Amino acid sequence: MSIKRSGCVVLMLVSLVLFSGINAAELRGRFAYGSGATVQVNCSGGGGGAASINNAGDYTVRGLPASRNCNFVVSKDGASSVSIAFSTVQSITVYSGSLTVYGNRIVVIRQ
């Protein structure tokens, strides 16, 4: 492989690494009383992800497609919330609040 071709390959790899992150968005926040619950995200046109809420109540769902309409559901021990809509027009969307369980339903109160 010539130096010229080698340089092109390196440039392409660097471009892929840099530009693949530009289209990525994330949903993050903190839910009081949410430890052990899961945040599941689905986006229009495909894409999504999930994250567990840690002991401090924090969660982050990374690698979401940019500029999409998405929704998330919080679930734990067979209970779940209604679907909550958000957009990934911004690279980072913050959604924080508290969770309350009523039977098989989780009520998400945004703060």
N, CA, C and O atoms as a Tinker XYZ file with bonds, in Angstrom:
   444  protein
     1  N      0.843000   -1.165000    0.000000    73     2
     2  CA     0.000000    0.000000    0.000000    64     1     3
     3  C      0.891000    1.232000    0.000000    63     2     4     5
     4  O      1.844000    1.314000    0.776000    81     3
     5  N      0.593000    2.165000   -0.845000    73     3     6
     6  CA     1.394000    3.382000   -0.935000    64     5     7
     7  C      1.062000    4.317000    0.223000    63     6     8     9
     8  O      0.054000    4.148000    0.909000    81     7
     9  N      1.916000    5.288000    0.423000    73     7    10
    10  CA     1.691000    6.270000    1.484000    64     9    11
    11  C      0.416000    7.046000    1.209000    63    10    12    13
    12  O     -0.338000    7.346000    2.135000    81    11
    13  N      0.164000    7.374000   -0.053000    73    11    14
    14  CA    -1.027000    8.128000   -0.411000    64    13    15
    15  C     -2.290000    7.333000   -0.056000    63    14    16    17
    16  O     -3.218000    7.887000    0.534000    81    15
    17  N     -2.335000    6.061000   -0.404000    73    15    18
    18  CA    -3.495000    5.231000   -0.095000    64    17    19
    19  C     -3.636000    5.036000    1.407000    63    18    20    21
    20  O     -4.748000    5.046000    1.934000    81    19
    21  N     -2.528000    4.861000    2.091000    73    19    22
    22  CA    -2.542000    4.680000    3.534000    64    21    23
    23  C     -3.125000    5.919000    4.212000    63    22    24    25
    24  O     -3.911000    5.802000    5.152000    81    23
    25  N     -2.747000    7.091000    3.741000    73    23    26
    26  CA    -3.266000    8.342000    4.294000    64    25    27
    27  C     -4.761000    8.464000    4.097000    63    26    28    29
    28  O     -5.463000    8.950000    4.983000    81    27
    29  N     -5.265000    8.028000    2.939000    73    27    30
    30  CA    -6.704000    8.065000    2.668000    64    29    31
    31  C     -7.462000    7.147000    3.618000    63    30    32    33
    32  O     -8.525000    7.505000    4.126000    81    31
    33  N     -6.909000    5.963000    3.853000    73    31    34
    34  CA    -7.566000    5.015000    4.763000    64    33    35
    35  C     -7.625000    5.590000    6.167000    63    34    36    37
    36  O     -8.659000    5.500000    6.829000    81    35
    37  N     -6.534000    6.179000    6.628000    73    35    38
    38  CA    -6.507000    6.784000    7.961000    64    37    39
    39  C     -7.504000    7.930000    8.033000    63    38    40    41
    40  O     -8.229000    8.050000    9.021000    81    39
    41  N     -7.558000    8.778000    7.006000    73    39    42
    42  CA    -8.498000    9.888000    6.977000    64    41    43
    43  C     -9.934000    9.391000    7.021000    63    42    44    45
    44  O    -10.758000    9.970000    7.729000    81    43
    45  N    -10.252000    8.343000    6.288000    73    43    46
    46  CA   -11.602000    7.780000    6.298000    64    45    47
    47  C    -11.955000    7.244000    7.674000    63    46    48    49
    48  O    -13.071000    7.455000    8.148000    81    47
    49  N    -11.025000    6.555000    8.325000    73    47    50
    50  CA   -11.288000    6.021000    9.660000    64    49    51
    51  C    -11.507000    7.135000   10.674000    63    50    52    53
    52  O    -12.410000    7.050000   11.505000    81    51
    53  N    -10.691000    8.171000   10.611000    73    51    54
    54  CA   -10.846000    9.308000   11.517000    64    53    55
    55  C    -12.191000    9.982000   11.269000    63    54    56    57
    56  O    -12.876000   10.357000   12.221000    81    55
    57  N    -12.580000   10.142000   10.008000    73    55    58
    58  CA   -13.866000   10.750000    9.674000    64    57    59
    59  C    -15.017000    9.932000   10.219000    63    58    60    61
    60  O    -15.976000   10.492000   10.750000    81    59
    61  N    -14.940000    8.625000   10.099000    73    59    62
    62  CA   -15.994000    7.772000   10.627000    64    61    63
    63  C    -16.136000    7.919000   12.133000    63    62    64    65
    64  O    -17.250000    7.989000   12.652000    81    63
    65  N    -15.031000    7.964000   12.821000    73    63    66
    66  CA   -15.063000    8.107000   14.279000    64    65    67
    67  C    -15.647000    9.464000   14.661000    63    66    68    69
    68  O    -16.497000    9.543000   15.548000    81    67
    69  N    -15.202000   10.528000   14.004000    73    67    70
    70  CA   -15.673000   11.862000   14.352000    64    69    71
    71  C    -17.136000   12.076000   13.988000    63    70    72    73
    72  O    -17.908000   12.577000   14.806000    81    71
    73  N    -17.523000   11.707000   12.787000    73    71    74
    74  CA   -18.864000   12.000000   12.326000    64    73    75
    75  C    -19.911000   11.029000   12.839000    63    74    76    77
    76  O    -21.096000   11.363000   12.832000    81    75
    77  N    -19.525000    9.843000   13.282000    73    75    78
    78  CA   -20.512000    8.928000   13.835000    64    77    79
    79  C    -21.049000    9.465000   15.153000    63    78    80    81
    80  O    -22.193000    9.180000   15.504000    81    79
    81  N    -20.252000   10.236000   15.894000    73    79    82
    82  CA   -20.692000   10.804000   17.153000    64    81    83
    83  C    -21.575000   12.029000   16.986000    63    82    84    85
    84  O    -22.331000   12.366000   17.897000    81    83
    85  N    -21.497000   12.705000   15.841000    73    83    86
    86  CA   -22.274000   13.917000   15.625000    64    85    87
    87  C    -23.762000   13.607000   15.576000    63    86    88    89
    88  O    -24.567000   14.394000   16.076000    81    87
    89  N    -24.142000   12.496000   14.996000    73    87    90
    90  CA   -25.542000   12.157000   14.876000    64    89    91
    91  C    -26.099000   11.445000   16.105000    63    90    92    93
    92  O    -27.267000   11.056000   16.114000    81    91
    93  N    -25.290000   11.272000   17.130000    73    91    94
    94  CA   -25.749000   10.571000   18.320000    64    93    95
    95  C    -26.329000   11.567000   19.320000    63    94    96    97
    96  O    -25.802000   12.662000   19.515000    81    95
    97  N    -27.421000   11.157000   19.942000    73    95    98
    98  CA   -28.059000   11.967000   20.970000    64    97    99
    99  C    -28.224000   11.096000   22.210000    63    98   100   101
   100  O    -28.026000    9.882000   22.162000    81    99
   101  N    -28.589000   11.734000   23.318000    73    99   102
   102  CA   -28.809000   10.956000   24.525000    64   101   103
   103  C    -29.929000   11.547000   25.368000    63   102   104   105
   104  O    -30.215000   12.743000   25.308000    81   103
   105  N    -30.549000   10.682000   26.149000    73   103   106
   106  CA   -31.547000   11.060000   27.140000    64   105   107
   107  C    -30.928000   10.750000   28.490000    63   106   108   109
   108  O    -30.426000    9.649000   28.713000    81   107
   109  N    -30.967000   11.724000   29.392000    73   107   110
   110  CA   -30.410000   11.478000   30.718000    64   109   111
   111  C    -31.174000   12.278000   31.757000    63   110   112   113
   112  O    -31.894000   13.226000   31.442000    81   111
   113  N    -30.997000   11.869000   33.002000    73   111   114
   114  CA   -31.649000   12.588000   34.083000    64   113   115
   115  C    -31.529000   11.840000   35.386000    63   114   116   117
   116  O    -30.694000   10.949000   35.549000    81   115
   117  N    -32.389000   12.228000   36.311000    73   115   118
   118  CA   -32.417000   11.613000   37.638000    64   117   119
   119  C    -33.869000   11.492000   38.075000    63   118   120   121
   120  O    -34.644000   12.447000   38.004000    81   119
   121  N    -34.214000   10.299000   38.526000    73   119   122
   122  CA   -35.557000   10.048000   39.047000    64   121   123
   123  C    -35.471000    9.677000   40.517000    63   122   124   125
   124  O    -34.871000    8.663000   40.875000    81   123
   125  N    -36.072000   10.502000   41.371000    73   123   126
   126  CA   -36.167000   10.165000   42.783000    64   125   127
   127  C    -37.033000    8.910000   42.902000    63   126   128   129
   128  O    -38.032000    8.772000   42.197000    81   127
   129  N    -36.658000    8.023000   43.770000    73   127   130
   130  CA   -37.361000    6.759000   44.019000    64   129   131
   131  C    -37.327000    5.834000   42.805000    63   130   132   133
   132  O    -38.203000    4.983000   42.644000    81   131
   133  N    -36.305000    6.003000   41.946000    73   131   134
   134  CA   -36.247000    5.212000   40.720000    64   133   135
   135  C    -35.223000    4.096000   40.711000    63   134   136   137
   136  O    -35.129000    3.362000   39.728000    81   135
   137  N    -34.459000    3.947000   41.770000    73   135   138
   138  CA   -33.388000    2.953000   41.793000    64   137   139
   139  C    -33.884000    1.572000   41.382000    63   138   140   141
   140  O    -34.868000    1.062000   41.918000    81   139
   141  N    -33.179000    0.977000   40.415000    73   139   142
   142  CA   -33.512000   -0.366000   39.948000    64   141   143
   143  C    -34.507000   -0.417000   38.801000    63   142   144   145
   144  O    -34.736000   -1.484000   38.231000    81   143
   145  N    -35.099000    0.712000   38.456000    73   143   146
   146  CA   -36.033000    0.750000   37.323000    64   145   147
   147  C    -35.243000    0.828000   36.016000    63   146   148   149
   148  O    -34.039000    1.086000   36.025000    81   147
   149  N    -35.926000    0.605000   34.898000    73   147   150
   150  CA   -35.321000    0.670000   33.571000    64   149   151
   151  C    -36.014000    1.737000   32.742000    63   150   152   153
   152  O    -37.238000    1.865000   32.775000    81   151
   153  N    -35.217000    2.506000   31.992000    73   151   154
   154  CA   -35.731000    3.491000   31.034000    64   153   155
   155  C    -35.514000    2.899000   29.647000    63   154   156   157
   156  O    -34.374000    2.660000   29.247000    81   155
   157  N    -36.601000    2.660000   28.909000    73   155   158
   158  CA   -36.542000    2.077000   27.561000    64   157   159
   159  C    -36.966000    3.140000   26.559000    63   158   160   161
   160  O    -38.053000    3.705000   26.676000    81   159
   161  N    -36.108000    3.418000   25.563000    73   159   162
   162  CA   -36.371000    4.456000   24.556000    64   161   163
   163  C    -36.581000    3.820000   23.187000    63   162   164   165
   164  O    -35.850000    2.910000   22.795000    81   163
   165  N    -37.592000    4.308000   22.463000    73   163   166
   166  CA   -37.823000    3.934000   21.069000    64   165   167
   167  C    -37.979000    5.213000   20.265000    63   166   168   169
   168  O    -38.636000    6.155000   20.710000    81   167
   169  N    -37.375000    5.250000   19.077000    73   167   170
   170  CA   -37.422000    6.446000   18.233000    64   169   171
   171  C    -38.075000    6.138000   16.890000    63   170   172   173
   172  O    -37.993000    5.021000   16.379000    81   171
   173  N    -38.726000    7.158000   16.332000    73   171   174
   174  CA   -39.352000    6.998000   15.025000    64   173   175
   175  C    -38.282000    6.704000   13.988000    63   174   176   177
   176  O    -37.189000    7.265000   14.053000    81   175
   177  N    -38.573000    5.851000   13.055000    73   175   178
   178  CA   -37.606000    5.494000   12.026000    64   177   179
   179  C    -36.559000    4.512000   12.503000    63   178   180   181
   180  O    -35.612000    4.218000   11.773000    81   179
   181  N    -36.710000    4.000000   13.711000    73   179   182
   182  CA   -35.766000    3.025000   14.253000    64   181   183
   183  C    -34.780000    3.650000   15.218000    63   182   184   185
   184  O    -34.568000    4.863000   15.221000    81   183
   185  N    -34.205000    2.831000   16.004000    73   183   186
   186  CA   -33.230000    3.283000   16.985000    64   185   187
   187  C    -33.839000    3.392000   18.359000    63   186   188   189
   188  O    -35.056000    3.498000   18.510000    81   187
   189  N    -33.001000    3.366000   19.338000    73   187   190
   190  CA   -33.434000    3.454000   20.726000    64   189   191
   191  C    -32.396000    2.828000   21.617000    63   190   192   193
   192  O    -31.257000    2.609000   21.204000    81   191
   193  N    -32.784000    2.543000   22.829000    73   191   194
   194  CA   -31.872000    1.932000   23.778000    64   193   195
   195  C    -32.506000    1.875000   25.143000    63   194   196   197
   196  O    -33.665000    2.249000   25.317000    81   195
   197  N    -31.753000    1.409000   26.104000    73   195   198
   198  CA   -32.261000    1.283000   27.465000    64   197   199
   199  C    -31.142000    1.536000   28.450000    63   198   200   201
   200  O    -29.962000    1.398000   28.127000    81   199
   201  N    -31.534000    1.911000   29.664000    73   199   202
   202  CA   -30.577000    2.101000   30.752000    64   201   203
   203  C    -31.268000    1.804000   32.060000    63   202   204   205
   204  O    -32.466000    2.041000   32.217000    81   203
   205  N    -30.499000    1.282000   32.998000    73   203   206
   206  CA   -30.989000    1.069000   34.354000    64   205   207
   207  C    -30.767000    2.327000   35.164000    63   206   208   209
   208  O    -29.785000    3.041000   34.958000    81   207
   209  N    -31.666000    2.598000   36.076000    73   207   210
   210  CA   -31.526000    3.731000   36.979000    64   209   211
   211  C    -30.699000    3.262000   38.176000    63   210   212   213
   212  O    -31.056000    2.287000   38.837000    81   211
   213  N    -29.595000    3.956000   38.451000    73   211   214
   214  CA   -28.688000    3.523000   39.514000    64   213   215
   215  C    -29.213000    3.920000   40.899000    63   214   216   217
   216  O    -30.286000    4.511000   41.020000    81   215
   217  N    -28.447000    3.589000   41.934000    73   215   218
   218  CA   -28.871000    3.855000   43.316000    64   217   219
   219  C    -29.072000    5.334000   43.616000    63   218   220   221
   220  O    -29.857000    5.688000   44.496000    81   219
   221  N    -28.368000    6.199000   42.892000    73   219   222
   222  CA   -28.522000    7.642000   43.078000    64   221   223
   223  C    -29.715000    8.192000   42.292000    63   222   224   225
   224  O    -30.074000    9.360000   42.445000    81   223
   225  N    -30.334000    7.349000   41.445000    73   223   226
   226  CA   -31.462000    7.785000   40.624000    64   225   227
   227  C    -31.073000    8.240000   39.234000    63   226   228   229
   228  O    -31.931000    8.667000   38.462000    81   227
   229  N    -29.782000    8.157000   38.897000    73   227   230
   230  CA   -29.299000    8.639000   37.601000    64   229   231
   231  C    -29.446000    7.579000   36.511000    63   230   232   233
   232  O    -29.355000    6.380000   36.774000    81   231
   233  N    -29.675000    8.045000   35.285000    73   231   234
   234  CA   -29.704000    7.167000   34.109000    64   233   235
   235  C    -29.220000    7.946000   32.897000    63   234   236   237
   236  O    -29.342000    9.170000   32.850000    81   235
   237  N    -28.674000    7.238000   31.920000    73   235   238
   238  CA   -28.290000    7.831000   30.636000    64   237   239
   239  C    -28.500000    6.790000   29.554000    63   238   240   241
   240  O    -27.967000    5.683000   29.638000    81   239
   241  N    -29.277000    7.142000   28.534000    73   239   242
   242  CA   -29.455000    6.297000   27.351000    64   241   243
   243  C    -28.706000    6.988000   26.222000    63   242   244   245
   244  O    -29.099000    8.069000   25.781000    81   243
   245  N    -27.630000    6.368000   25.754000    73   243   246
   246  CA   -26.755000    6.960000   24.728000    64   245   247
   247  C    -27.007000    6.332000   23.358000    63   246   248   249
   248  O    -27.659000    5.295000   23.239000    81   247
   249  N    -26.475000    6.987000   22.334000    73   247   250
   250  CA   -26.504000    6.441000   20.984000    64   249   251
   251  C    -27.849000    6.536000   20.291000    63   250   252   253
   252  O    -28.140000    5.748000   19.391000    81   251
   253  N    -28.668000    7.487000   20.696000    73   251   254
   254  CA   -29.969000    7.667000   20.044000    64   253   255
   255  C    -29.785000    8.428000   18.732000    63   254   256   257
   256  O    -28.876000    9.250000   18.619000    81   255
   257  N    -30.634000    8.164000   17.745000    73   255   258
   258  CA   -30.507000    8.890000   16.474000    64   257   259
   259  C    -30.871000   10.371000   16.662000    63   258   260   261
   260  O    -31.803000   10.700000   17.396000    81   259
   261  N    -30.139000   11.237000   16.005000    73   259   262
   262  CA   -30.379000   12.679000   16.105000    64   261   263
   263  C    -31.609000   13.094000   15.311000    63   262   264   265
   264  O    -31.995000   12.442000   14.341000    81   263
   265  N    -32.208000   14.184000   15.743000    73   263   266
   266  CA   -33.349000   14.813000   15.050000    64   265   267
   267  C    -34.506000   13.857000   14.817000    63   266   268   269
   268  O    -35.075000   13.815000   13.727000    81   267
   269  N    -34.846000   13.104000   15.825000    73   267   270
   270  CA   -35.976000   12.159000   15.741000    64   269   271
   271  C    -36.961000   12.420000   16.871000    63   270   272   273
   272  O    -36.607000   12.970000   17.914000    81   271
   273  N    -38.191000   12.017000   16.642000    73   271   274
   274  CA   -39.182000   11.980000   17.703000    64   273   275
   275  C    -39.063000   10.634000   18.382000    63   274   276   277
   276  O    -39.087000    9.592000   17.726000    81   275
   277  N    -38.935000   10.656000   19.694000    73   275   278
   278  CA   -38.747000    9.433000   20.471000    64   277   279
   279  C    -39.738000    9.404000   21.623000    63   278   280   281
   280  O    -40.429000   10.387000   21.893000    81   279
   281  N    -39.797000    8.272000   22.293000    73   279   282
   282  CA   -40.573000    8.163000   23.518000    64   281   283
   283  C    -39.862000    7.204000   24.445000    63   282   284   285
   284  O    -39.068000    6.368000   24.012000    81   283
   285  N    -40.159000    7.335000   25.731000    73   283   286
   286  CA   -39.577000    6.408000   26.692000    64   285   287
   287  C    -40.622000    5.933000   27.675000    63   286   288   289
   288  O    -41.632000    6.594000   27.917000    81   287
   289  N    -40.350000    4.767000   28.235000    73   287   290
   290  CA   -41.200000    4.145000   29.245000    64   289   291
   291  C    -40.289000    3.742000   30.393000    63   290   292   293
   292  O    -39.193000    3.224000   30.176000    81   291
   293  N    -40.745000    3.980000   31.608000    73   291   294
   294  CA   -40.015000    3.546000   32.798000    64   293   295
   295  C    -40.728000    2.316000   33.336000    63   294   296   297
   296  O    -41.951000    2.310000   33.474000    81   295
   297  N    -39.961000    1.271000   33.642000    73   295   298
   298  CA   -40.567000    0.041000   34.161000    64   297   299
   299  C    -39.749000   -0.525000   35.319000    63   298   300   301
   300  O    -38.537000   -0.331000   35.411000    81   299
   301  N    -40.463000   -1.237000   36.205000    73   299   302
   302  CA   -39.816000   -1.894000   37.337000    64   301   303
   303  C    -40.790000   -2.894000   37.948000    63   302   304   305
   304  O    -41.945000   -2.566000   38.223000    81   303
   305  N    -40.312000   -4.110000   38.154000    73   303   306
   306  CA   -41.083000   -5.150000   38.840000    64   305   307
   307  C    -42.496000   -5.332000   38.271000    63   306   308   309
   308  O    -43.454000   -5.485000   39.028000    81   307
   309  N    -42.623000   -5.316000   36.951000    73   307   310
   310  CA   -43.918000   -5.535000   36.312000    64   309   311
   311  C    -44.787000   -4.304000   36.177000    63   310   312   313
   312  O    -45.840000   -4.366000   35.543000    81   311
   313  N    -44.378000   -3.189000   36.754000    73   311   314
   314  CA   -45.119000   -1.932000   36.614000    64   313   315
   315  C    -44.436000   -1.083000   35.550000    63   314   316   317
   316  O    -43.225000   -1.182000   35.355000    81   315
   317  N    -45.218000   -0.243000   34.856000    73   315   318
   318  CA   -44.634000    0.626000   33.827000    64   317   319
   319  C    -45.389000    1.940000   33.733000    63   318   320   321
   320  O    -46.546000    2.049000   34.141000    81   319
   321  N    -44.706000    2.928000   33.188000    73   319   322
   322  CA   -45.306000    4.253000   32.988000    64   321   323
   323  C    -45.987000    4.295000   31.622000    63   322   324   325
   324  O    -45.856000    3.374000   30.815000    81   323
   325  N    -46.708000    5.372000   31.387000    73   323   326
   326  CA   -47.196000    5.637000   30.037000    64   325   327
   327  C    -45.998000    6.055000   29.200000    63   326   328   329
   328  O    -44.944000    6.380000   29.747000    81   327
   329  N    -46.146000    6.052000   27.900000    73   327   330
   330  CA   -45.092000    6.469000   26.982000    64   329   331
   331  C    -44.962000    7.995000   27.046000    63   330   332   333
   332  O    -45.955000    8.714000   26.942000    81   331
   333  N    -43.731000    8.478000   27.219000    73   331   334
   334  CA   -43.462000    9.912000   27.354000    64   333   335
   335  C    -42.639000   10.365000   26.148000    63   334   336   337
   336  O    -41.561000    9.831000   25.887000    81   335
   337  N    -43.155000   11.349000   25.420000    73   335   338
   338  CA   -42.530000   11.809000   24.177000    64   337   339
   339  C    -41.433000   12.838000   24.432000    63   338   340   341
   340  O    -41.516000   13.640000   25.362000    81   339
   341  N    -40.401000   12.797000   23.584000    73   339   342
   342  CA   -39.353000   13.809000   23.563000    64   341   343
   343  C    -38.724000   13.799000   22.174000    63   342   344   345
   344  O    -38.977000   12.894000   21.380000    81   343
   345  N    -37.914000   14.796000   21.888000    73   343   346
   346  CA   -37.251000   14.909000   20.595000    64   345   347
   347  C    -35.742000   14.938000   20.798000    63   346   348   349
   348  O    -35.256000   15.438000   21.813000    81   347
   349  N    -34.998000   14.397000   19.827000    73   347   350
   350  CA   -33.539000   14.428000   19.905000    64   349   351
   351  C    -32.959000   15.538000   19.025000    63   350   352   353
   352  O    -31.855000   15.407000   18.496000    81   351
   353  N    -33.721000   16.644000   18.871000    73   351   354
   354  CA   -33.201000   17.786000   18.111000    64   353   355
   355  C    -31.955000   18.324000   18.809000    63   354   356   357
   356  O    -30.986000   18.687000   18.142000    81   355
   357  N    -31.966000   18.381000   20.121000    73   355   358
   358  CA   -30.776000   18.726000   20.902000    64   357   359
   359  C    -29.978000   17.446000   21.105000    63   358   360   361
   360  O    -30.567000   16.367000   21.168000    81   359
   361  N    -28.673000   17.531000   21.209000    73   359   362
   362  CA   -27.867000   16.317000   21.379000    64   361   363
   363  C    -28.073000   15.674000   22.742000    63   362   364   365
   364  O    -27.904000   14.464000   22.892000    81   363
   365  N    -28.441000   16.486000   23.748000    73   363   366
   366  CA   -28.706000   15.943000   25.083000    64   365   367
   367  C    -30.070000   16.427000   25.542000    63   366   368   369
   368  O    -30.330000   17.630000   25.581000    81   367
   369  N    -30.934000   15.491000   25.888000    73   367   370
   370  CA   -32.238000   15.799000   26.464000    64   369   371
   371  C    -32.211000   15.356000   27.916000    63   370   372   373
   372  O    -31.867000   14.212000   28.215000    81   371
   373  N    -32.574000   16.259000   28.818000    73   371   374
   374  CA   -32.601000   15.938000   30.239000    64   373   375
   375  C    -34.052000   15.821000   30.681000    63   374   376   377
   376  O    -34.854000   16.728000   30.461000    81   375
   377  N    -34.380000   14.694000   31.308000    73   375   378
   378  CA   -35.729000   14.473000   31.838000    64   377   379
   379  C    -35.564000   13.919000   33.244000    63   378   380   381
   380  O    -35.152000   12.774000   33.427000    81   379
   381  N    -35.885000   14.734000   34.226000    73   379   382
   382  CA   -35.746000   14.346000   35.626000    64   381   383
   383  C    -37.061000   14.521000   36.349000    63   382   384   385
   384  O    -37.930000   15.276000   35.911000    81   383
   385  N    -37.202000   13.823000   37.456000    73   383   386
   386  CA   -38.415000   13.932000   38.249000    64   385   387
   387  C    -38.453000   12.889000   39.337000    63   386   388   389
   388  O    -37.421000   12.505000   39.887000    81   387
   389  N    -39.660000   12.433000   39.644000    73   387   390
   390  CA   -39.811000   11.392000   40.652000    64   389   391
   391  C    -40.773000   10.335000   40.131000    63   390   392   393
   392  O    -41.598000   10.599000   39.257000    81   391
   393  N    -40.651000    9.134000   40.684000    73   391   394
   394  CA   -41.494000    8.009000   40.295000    64   393   395
   395  C    -42.323000    7.568000   41.490000    63   394   396   397
   396  O    -41.836000    7.504000   42.619000    81   395
   397  N    -43.574000    7.270000   41.219000    73   395   398
   398  CA   -44.457000    6.710000   42.233000    64   397   399
   399  C    -45.164000    5.520000   41.615000    63   398   400   401
   400  O    -45.679000    5.614000   40.501000    81   399
   401  N    -45.194000    4.398000   42.328000    73   399   402
   402  CA   -45.835000    3.185000   41.817000    64   401   403
   403  C    -47.221000    3.051000   42.436000    63   402   404   405
   404  O    -47.384000    3.116000   43.655000    81   403
   405  N    -48.222000    2.863000   41.564000    73   403   406
   406  CA   -49.596000    2.585000   41.965000    64   405   407
   407  C    -50.010000    1.291000   41.278000    63   406   408   409
   408  O    -50.357000    1.303000   40.097000    81   407
   409  N    -49.978000    0.187000   41.995000    73   407   410
   410  CA   -50.314000   -1.106000   41.393000    64   409   411
   411  C    -49.322000   -1.452000   40.299000    63   410   412   413
   412  O    -48.123000   -1.572000   40.549000    81   411
   413  N    -49.831000   -1.613000   39.078000    73   411   414
   414  CA   -48.952000   -1.953000   37.951000    64   413   415
   415  C    -48.608000   -0.736000   37.089000    63   414   416   417
   416  O    -48.138000   -0.879000   35.960000    81   415
   417  N    -48.844000    0.456000   37.628000    73   415   418
   418  CA   -48.584000    1.689000   36.876000    64   417   419
   419  C    -47.565000    2.542000   37.620000    63   418   420   421
   420  O    -47.661000    2.725000   38.833000    81   419
   421  N    -46.579000    3.066000   36.873000    73   419   422
   422  CA   -45.616000    4.019000   37.425000    64   421   423
   423  C    -46.010000    5.409000   36.956000    63   422   424   425
   424  O    -46.164000    5.652000   35.759000    81   423
   425  N    -46.170000    6.316000   37.908000    73   423   426
   426  CA   -46.471000    7.704000   37.577000    64   425   427
   427  C    -45.166000    8.489000   37.607000    63   426   428   429
   428  O    -44.456000    8.506000   38.613000    81   427
   429  N    -44.861000    9.143000   36.479000    73   427   430
   430  CA   -43.649000    9.946000   36.351000    64   429   431
   431  C    -44.052000   11.410000   36.513000    63   430   432   433
   432  O    -44.871000   11.929000   35.755000    81   431
   433  N    -43.466000   12.063000   37.511000    73   431   434
   434  CA   -43.736000   13.480000   37.737000    64   433   435
   435  C    -42.463000   14.241000   37.407000    63   434   436   437
   436  O    -41.448000   14.111000   38.090000    81   435
   437  N    -42.536000   15.036000   36.350000    73   435   438
   438  CA   -41.356000   15.779000   35.898000    64   437   439
   439  C    -41.112000   16.987000   36.796000    63   438   440   441
   440  O    -42.051000   17.657000   37.226000    81   439
   441  N    -39.839000   17.254000   37.072000    73   439   442
   442  CA   -39.482000   18.394000   37.917000    64   441   443
   443  C    -38.561000   19.318000   37.166000    63   442   444
   444  O    -38.142000   20.343000   37.703000    81   443
